[in-house]
Amino acid sequence: MMLRHCLAAALLMLSGCTTYELIPPEPGEDDWAPTPPAAPVQQQARHGSAFSNGTMIALFQDRRAFREGDMLTVLLQERTQSSKKADTSLGKSSSLDIPAPLVGRTLRTNLTAEAGVERDFSGSASTSQQNTLSGSITVTVSEVLPNGVLRVKGEKWIRLNQGDEYVRLQGLVRMDDIDSQNRVPSQRLGDARITYAGRGALADTNQAGWLSRFFNSSWFPL
């Protein structure tokens, strides 16, 4: 019986840790490895033409990413700000009087009863959050969709004295949004997923312990 209670308590404590990465990621994982370019298919020119479908020839613009394995620089220009405030007030009251009953023609005054119920609730909440992420990351084209949209992904790792900092990015890019220097702002990415985190001594210091996360989780009754 004691073992069962210990296991239940351990599961509740671990549930408070589910919002954090228990195992930090490693650089060069398979899901984030650069996509190698496909081998070009040599096609024989017909009627003396020098055009090849495997290369990009643009007379009036610079070369940009357009096929699998090409590199593209994403300018991180993320800025979010949100605020929310809520006030709630509820109240309810009721009363009940029971008159003294008549026994025959005699009034029994000692049998009177009276009950009253009153409930009040008042609550308020406010939140404000602001995030800013700037910089750049160079990614590779992992897939060219049938409509010409590019699916890109990539990561950047920076080794510091007390740990690692990494940025991971994936999303969809239109070729029309790529500028002449082969760059695209992150605000132009579709279905974008940007992760900026770290691991090591500095990241562990800024993270609450598992017991603190349990007391701040929804499983804690108070």
N, C-alpha and C positions, 0 to 999 in steps of 0.2 A: 504493500500500500504506500509506503514511504517512497519507494522508487518511482511509482506512478506519479506522485505529486512532484517529485524532482524533475521528471521528464516534462511534465506540463509546464512547470515554471521555466525550464530551459527553452522550450518552444516559444513561450511568450516573450522572453528576453531576446531571442534571436529574431523575432518578428520585428522588433524595433530597429534591426540592422538591415532590413531588406532594401531600404532606400539608398544604401551606400554600396560601393563596390568592394566586396570582400576580397577579391583577387584582382590586383591592379593589372592593367593590360601590359603587353610587351610590344616593343617596336618590331615592325616587320611581320605582323601576323598575316595569315593567308587572306583574310577578308580585306585587308588594307594594303596588300602588296601592289606595287605598280603593275599596270597591265602592259605586257610586252606588245610592240606593234606587230601586226600581221605581216607575213612575208608578202612582198609585192608580187603581183601576178604580171609577168611580162606578156604584153599583147603585141602582136605584130601589127605594125602600122599599115593601113590600107591606103592605096592610091597616094603614097608618099607623104602622109600626114605625120607630124611629129607629136601629136597630142596623145597623152596617156592618161587613163582614168585613175591610175594609182598615185598621181601627183597632183598638186594644186598649182595651177598657173593662173595668176591674177595680174592683169596689166595695170590696174588702177588702184590696188590696195596691197598692203603687206601680207605676208603669209600668216595665217592663223590656224589654230587647232581645228581639225575637221575629221579626223579618223581615229581609230583605236590606237592607243599608245602615245598619241601626241600630248604635249605638255601645255598647261594653261595656268596662268597666274590669277588667283582670286584675291581681290582686295577686300579685306575684312572691314566693313563699315557698319557694324551692328550697334544700335542704340535703342534701348527699350525703356519705357517709363510707365508705371501704372500706379494708381491709387484707388482705394475703395474705403467707404465708410458706411456703417449701418447702425441704426438705433432702433431698438424694439422695446415696447412697453405694453404689458398686458395686465389687466385687473378684473377681478370678479368677486362679488360678495353676495351672500344669501343668508336669510334668517328664517327660523321656524319657531312658532309659538304654539304650545299645546295647552288649551285652557283646562282648568280643574274640572274633573268629571263630577256629575251628580249621582249620588247614591241615595236612591229614593228621593226625598226632598232636601237632603243635606248636602251642602257644598264641601267637598274634601279639598281644602286649600293646600294641604301638604303634598298633593299629587301633581302640582303644576310643573311643566317642563318647558325649557327654552333652549334652542340651539342656534348657533350662528357659525358661518363659514366665510372666510375672507382670504383671497389669494391675490398676490401681487408678484409680477415678474418684470424686471427691467434689465436690459442688456445692451451693450454697445461694443462695437468693434471697428477698428480702422487699420489699414495696411498701406504701405507705400514701398515701392521697389524701383530701382533704377540700375541698369546694367549698360556697360559700354565695352565694346571689343573692337580694337583696331589693329591693323597689321596686314600681313600678306602671307599667302601659302600657295605653293605651286603644286598642282595636282595633275593627274593624267586622265585621259579619256578612256573609260572602261567599256563603253558601249555607244554605238550610234543607232538611235532609234529610227524606225522607218520614215518618220516625218522630218528627219534631219536634226533633231534635238540631241545634244550630247549629254551622256551620263558620265559625270566626273566623280572622282574620289581620290583622297590622298591624306597624308598625315605629315606632321613636322614635330620632331623631338628635339628638345634642347636640354643638354646635360648641365646642371648647375652644381655648385659645391655641395649642397645638402639634399639633392634630389633631382628629379626630372620634371620638365614641363612639356606638355604635348598638346597639339591642336589636330583634331580630326574633322574632315569635311567631306560631305558627299551631297550631290544634288543634280539638277538638270539645268543645262545652259543652252540658250538659243545662240546660233552662230551670229545672228544680227546684233547681239549685245556685246560681242567681243570687239574691243577697240583695235586700233592699228598696231599697238604694242603687245598684242596677244594677252590682254588683261580683261577681266570682267569684275564688276563690283558684286559683293556677296548679296546685296539687296536684289539683284537680278536673278538669283538662283531660284529655281522651282523645287519644291519638296526638299528644301535644304535641311541638313542635319549637321550642326556645328557643335563640337565638343571641345571645351578647353578645361583641362584639369591637370593634376600633377600627382606625383608619388614620391615617397621618400620621407625624410625627417620633417621637412617643412609642412608637407601635406598631412602627415600624421598628427602634428602639433595642432593644426587648425581644425581637426576633426574631433568631435565629441566621442567619448568612450561608449562602449555598448550598454553599460548600465544607465548612463545619462540619456541615451537614445531610447531606452525602454521606458523610462519615466516620462519622456516627452512624446511617446507614441500614443496612438488611440487605444491601445490595450490597457493603459494605466487608467483605473476607474476615476481618479481624482482630477 
